[in-house]
């Protein structure tokens, strides 16, 4: 997703954690996170501080595995 202006998750249970700024992914408090790591194939770059879930902010999983993700 390149542009999403939602303020709440799909089920309206949580505030959104991230936002896109000029195609880059940032937390709401302006910390840059790795968009590649969110995908199923992941990221091999060594910037682990940016490897947090864009859905909830935890480092234990990426967005593809987040419990806040809408099921297909």
Buried (B, 14 or more C-beta within 10 A) or exposed (E): EEEEEEEEBEEEEEEBBBBBEEEEBBBEEEEEBBBBBBEEEEBEEEEEEBBBBBBBBEEEEBBBEBEBBEEE
